[in-house]
Amino acid sequence: MSDSTFLMYLLALAGAFLLPGPDMALVLATGAARGVATALVTAVGIAGARAVHVALSGAGLAALMVTHPQALQWVKWAGAAYLLYLALRLLQSALSSKTAQEEAAPATAHSARASLVRGFLTNLLNPKALLFCSMFLPQFVAGSEQVGMQYLRLGAVLVLMGLLFDAIYAVLAARLARRLRGKPSPYGKFVLPSVFVLLAGRLVLG
Protein backbone atom coordinates (compact mmCIF):
# COMPACT_ATOMS: atom_id res chain seq x y z
CA MET A 1 0.00 0.00 0.00
CA SER A 2 1.36 3.41 -0.97
CA ASP A 3 1.75 6.23 1.53
CA SER A 4 -0.95 8.27 -0.19
CA THR A 5 -3.42 5.38 -0.01
CA PHE A 6 -2.66 4.84 3.67
CA LEU A 7 -3.17 8.55 4.34
CA MET A 8 -6.53 8.37 2.59
CA TYR A 9 -7.39 5.38 4.75
CA LEU A 10 -6.56 7.29 7.94
CA LEU A 11 -8.60 10.31 6.84
CA ALA A 12 -11.55 8.11 5.93
CA LEU A 13 -11.37 6.40 9.33
CA ALA A 14 -11.18 9.75 11.11
CA GLY A 15 -14.29 10.89 9.24
CA ALA A 16 -16.12 7.71 10.19
CA PHE A 17 -15.22 8.00 13.88
CA LEU A 18 -16.20 11.68 13.96
CA LEU A 19 -19.72 10.89 12.80
CA PRO A 20 -22.24 10.43 15.64
CA GLY A 21 -23.03 6.76 16.20
CA PRO A 22 -23.87 4.20 18.88
CA ASP A 23 -20.28 3.81 20.07
CA MET A 24 -19.75 7.55 20.42
CA ALA A 25 -23.08 7.95 22.21
CA LEU A 26 -22.27 5.14 24.63
CA VAL A 27 -18.82 6.48 25.50
CA LEU A 28 -20.04 10.07 25.88
CA ALA A 29 -22.99 9.08 28.07
CA THR A 30 -20.82 6.78 30.19
CA GLY A 31 -18.15 9.42 30.62
CA ALA A 32 -20.70 12.02 31.67
CA ALA A 33 -22.57 9.71 34.04
CA ARG A 34 -19.85 7.41 35.43
CA GLY A 35 -16.55 9.24 34.93
CA VAL A 36 -13.56 8.94 32.65
CA ALA A 37 -12.23 5.65 34.07
CA THR A 38 -15.46 3.76 33.45
CA ALA A 39 -15.81 5.32 30.00
CA LEU A 40 -12.26 4.29 29.08
CA VAL A 41 -12.94 0.70 30.16
CA THR A 42 -16.09 0.77 28.04
CA ALA A 43 -14.00 2.05 25.10
CA VAL A 44 -11.60 -0.88 25.51
CA GLY A 45 -14.57 -3.25 25.34
CA ILE A 46 -15.75 -1.55 22.15
CA ALA A 47 -12.25 -1.90 20.69
CA GLY A 48 -12.29 -5.62 21.46
CA ALA A 49 -15.58 -6.01 19.61
CA ARG A 50 -14.20 -4.07 16.65
CA ALA A 51 -11.30 -6.52 16.48
CA VAL A 52 -13.80 -9.38 16.37
CA HIS A 53 -15.72 -7.63 13.59
CA VAL A 54 -12.52 -7.23 11.58
CA ALA A 55 -11.77 -10.94 11.97
CA LEU A 56 -15.33 -11.96 11.08
CA SER A 57 -15.44 -9.73 8.03
CA GLY A 58 -12.13 -11.19 6.89
CA ALA A 59 -13.60 -14.66 7.32
CA GLY A 60 -16.57 -13.75 5.12
CA LEU A 61 -19.27 -13.85 7.78
CA ALA A 62 -20.47 -10.37 6.85
CA ALA A 63 -21.15 -11.47 3.28
CA LEU A 64 -23.03 -14.47 4.60
CA MET A 65 -25.24 -12.24 6.73
CA VAL A 66 -26.00 -10.03 3.73
CA THR A 67 -27.16 -13.03 1.71
CA HIS A 68 -29.29 -14.21 4.64
CA PRO A 69 -31.20 -11.12 5.84
CA GLN A 70 -33.06 -13.13 8.46
CA ALA A 71 -29.82 -13.82 10.31
CA LEU A 72 -29.00 -10.12 10.17
CA GLN A 73 -32.41 -9.30 11.61
CA TRP A 74 -31.95 -11.76 14.48
CA VAL A 75 -28.66 -10.12 15.41
CA LYS A 76 -30.35 -6.72 15.36
CA TRP A 77 -33.11 -7.90 17.68
CA ALA A 78 -30.59 -9.55 20.00
CA GLY A 79 -28.60 -6.32 20.19
CA ALA A 80 -31.72 -4.25 20.84
CA ALA A 81 -32.87 -6.64 23.56
CA TYR A 82 -29.48 -6.42 25.26
CA LEU A 83 -29.54 -2.62 25.16
CA LEU A 84 -33.04 -2.52 26.64
CA TYR A 85 -31.87 -4.92 29.36
CA LEU A 86 -29.01 -2.56 30.18
CA ALA A 87 -31.42 0.39 30.25
CA LEU A 88 -33.65 -1.46 32.71
CA ARG A 89 -30.74 -2.40 34.98
CA LEU A 90 -29.45 1.18 34.97
CA LEU A 91 -32.92 2.55 35.63
CA GLN A 92 -33.33 0.23 38.61
CA SER A 93 -29.96 1.41 39.91
CA ALA A 94 -30.95 5.06 39.45
CA LEU A 95 -34.19 4.55 41.37
CA SER A 96 -32.53 2.68 44.23
CA SER A 97 -31.75 4.55 47.45
CA LYS A 98 -27.95 4.78 47.29
CA THR A 99 -26.14 7.11 49.61
CA ALA A 100 -23.84 9.83 48.31
CA GLN A 101 -20.85 7.90 49.66
CA GLU A 102 -21.83 4.80 47.68
CA GLU A 103 -22.27 6.83 44.51
CA ALA A 104 -18.88 8.49 44.96
CA ALA A 105 -17.05 5.23 45.67
CA PRO A 106 -14.37 4.27 43.12
CA ALA A 107 -15.18 1.61 40.55
CA THR A 108 -14.60 -1.93 41.79
CA ALA A 109 -13.14 -4.76 39.74
CA HIS A 110 -16.69 -6.03 39.21
CA SER A 111 -17.96 -2.70 37.86
CA ALA A 112 -14.91 -2.38 35.60
CA ARG A 113 -15.53 -5.86 34.23
CA ALA A 114 -19.20 -5.02 33.74
CA SER A 115 -18.26 -1.85 31.81
CA LEU A 116 -15.84 -3.81 29.65
CA VAL A 117 -18.49 -6.43 28.82
CA ARG A 118 -21.09 -3.72 28.22
CA GLY A 119 -18.91 -1.97 25.65
CA PHE A 120 -17.93 -5.24 24.01
CA LEU A 121 -21.45 -6.62 23.62
CA THR A 122 -23.01 -3.31 22.60
CA ASN A 123 -20.68 -3.09 19.61
CA LEU A 124 -20.56 -6.82 18.90
CA LEU A 125 -24.35 -7.07 18.63
CA ASN A 126 -24.51 -4.19 16.17
CA PRO A 127 -24.46 -5.81 12.70
CA LYS A 128 -23.78 -2.46 11.07
CA ALA A 129 -20.31 -2.48 12.63
CA LEU A 130 -19.59 -5.83 10.98
CA LEU A 131 -20.96 -4.65 7.63
CA PHE A 132 -18.87 -1.49 7.87
CA CYS A 133 -15.68 -3.52 8.22
CA SER A 134 -16.63 -5.81 5.35
CA MET A 135 -17.35 -2.92 2.97
CA PHE A 136 -14.72 -0.43 4.12
CA LEU A 137 -11.52 -2.44 4.56
CA PRO A 138 -11.45 -4.21 1.15
CA GLN A 139 -11.43 -0.84 -0.62
CA PHE A 140 -7.89 -0.25 0.63
CA VAL A 141 -6.49 -3.73 0.02
CA ALA A 142 -4.08 -3.80 -2.94
CA GLY A 143 -3.90 -6.92 -5.08
CA SER A 144 -0.13 -6.68 -5.42
CA GLU A 145 0.54 -7.62 -1.79
CA GLN A 146 -0.47 -10.47 0.46
CA VAL A 147 -4.14 -9.81 1.15
CA GLY A 148 -4.21 -11.43 4.59
CA MET A 149 -1.37 -9.31 6.00
CA GLN A 150 -2.84 -6.14 4.51
CA TYR A 151 -6.21 -6.90 6.06
CA LEU A 152 -4.53 -7.56 9.41
CA ARG A 153 -2.62 -4.26 9.35
CA LEU A 154 -5.63 -2.24 8.22
CA GLY A 155 -7.81 -3.89 10.83
CA ALA A 156 -5.30 -3.18 13.60
CA VAL A 157 -5.17 0.49 12.60
CA LEU A 158 -8.98 0.64 12.58
CA VAL A 159 -9.20 -0.80 16.10
CA LEU A 160 -6.45 1.42 17.55
CA MET A 161 -7.74 4.57 15.90
CA GLY A 162 -11.26 3.86 17.10
CA LEU A 163 -9.93 3.38 20.63
CA LEU A 164 -8.07 6.70 20.40
CA PHE A 165 -11.21 8.59 19.34
CA ASP A 166 -13.31 6.88 22.01
CA ALA A 167 -10.72 7.76 24.66
CA ILE A 168 -10.87 11.41 23.60
CA TYR A 169 -14.67 11.36 23.79
CA ALA A 170 -14.49 9.77 27.25
CA VAL A 171 -12.18 12.46 28.60
CA LEU A 172 -14.17 15.32 27.05
CA ALA A 173 -17.49 14.01 28.38
CA ALA A 174 -16.11 13.49 31.88
CA ARG A 175 -14.57 16.96 31.98
CA LEU A 176 -17.78 18.59 30.77
CA ALA A 177 -19.77 16.69 33.39
CA ARG A 178 -17.40 17.89 36.13
CA ARG A 179 -17.87 21.50 35.05
CA LEU A 180 -21.64 21.14 35.13
CA ARG A 181 -21.67 19.26 38.44
CA GLY A 182 -22.47 22.47 40.28
CA LYS A 183 -25.80 22.52 38.46
CA PRO A 184 -27.37 19.22 39.47
CA SER A 185 -30.39 17.96 37.59
CA PRO A 186 -32.98 15.54 38.99
CA TYR A 187 -32.93 13.84 35.60
CA GLY A 188 -29.18 13.23 35.48
CA LYS A 189 -29.47 9.61 36.58
CA PHE A 190 -31.75 8.84 33.64
CA VAL A 191 -29.39 10.01 30.90
CA LEU A 192 -27.54 6.72 30.44
CA PRO A 193 -30.68 4.51 30.48
CA SER A 194 -32.27 6.85 27.93
CA VAL A 195 -29.22 6.54 25.68
CA PHE A 196 -29.52 2.74 25.71
CA VAL A 197 -33.21 2.93 24.83
CA LEU A 198 -32.47 5.29 21.92
CA LEU A 199 -29.65 3.05 20.69
CA ALA A 200 -31.96 0.04 20.79
CA GLY A 201 -34.54 1.88 18.71
CA ARG A 202 -31.93 3.02 16.20
CA LEU A 203 -30.55 -0.51 15.90
CA VAL A 204 -33.95 -1.99 15.07
CA LEU A 205 -35.26 0.80 12.85
CA GLY A 206 -32.02 1.84 11.19
Long-range contacts (C-beta under 8 A, 24 or more apart in sequence): 1-140, 1-142, 1-145, 1-150, 5-140, 5-142, 6-140, 8-140, 9-140, 9-154, 9-157, 10-157, 10-161, 12-136, 13-157, 13-158, 13-161, 13-162, 14-161, 14-165, 16-132, 16-136, 17-161, 17-162, 17-165, 18-165, 22-122, 22-123, 22-126, 22-199, 22-202, 22-203, 23-122, 23-123, 23-129, 23-162, 23-166, 24-165, 24-166, 24-169, 25-195, 25-198, 25-199, 26-119, 26-122, 26-195, 26-199, 27-119, 27-166, 27-169, 27-170, 27-173, 28-169, 28-170, 28-172, 28-173, 29-173, 29-191, 29-192, 29-195, 30-115, 30-170, 30-173, 30-192, 31-169, 31-170, 31-171, 31-172, 31-173, 31-174, 31-177, 32-173, 32-174, 32-176, 32-177, 32-191, 33-177, 33-188, 33-189, 33-191, 33-192, 34-107, 34-115, 34-192, 35-107, 35-174, 35-177, 36-170, 36-171, 36-173, 36-174, 36-175, 37-106, 37-107, 37-112, 38-107, 38-111, 38-112, 38-115, 39-169, 39-170, 39-173, 39-174, 40-167, 40-170, 41-107, 41-112, 41-115, 41-116, 41-119, 42-115, 42-116, 42-118, 42-119, 42-166, 42-170, 43-119, 43-163, 43-166, 43-167, 43-169, 43-170, 44-116, 44-119, 44-163, 45-115, 45-116, 45-117, 45-118, 45-119, 45-120, 45-121, 45-122, 45-123, 46-119, 46-120, 46-122, 46-123, 46-162, 46-163, 46-166, 47-159, 47-160, 47-162, 47-163, 47-166, 48-116, 48-119, 48-120, 49-119, 49-120, 49-121, 49-122, 49-123, 49-124, 49-129, 50-123, 50-129, 50-133, 50-158, 50-159, 50-162, 51-155, 51-159, 52-124, 53-123, 53-124, 53-129, 53-130, 53-132, 53-133, 54-133, 54-137, 54-151, 54-155, 54-158, 54-159, 55-155, 56-130, 56-133, 57-130, 57-133, 57-134, 57-137, 58-137, 58-148, 58-151, 58-155, 61-130, 62-130, 62-131, 62-133, 62-134, 62-135, 63-134, 65-127, 65-130, 65-131, 66-131, 72-127, 75-125, 75-127, 76-127, 76-203, 76-204, 77-204, 78-125, 79-122, 79-125, 79-126, 79-127, 79-200, 79-203, 80-200, 80-201, 80-203, 80-204, 81-200, 82-121, 82-122, 82-125, 83-122, 83-196, 83-197, 83-199, 83-200, 83-203, 84-196, 84-197, 84-200, 86-118, 86-122, 86-193, 86-196, 87-193, 87-194, 87-196, 87-197, 87-200, 88-193, 90-192, 90-193, 90-196, 91-190, 91-193, 94-189, 94-190, 94-193, 122-199, 126-203, 128-203, 128-206, 133-158
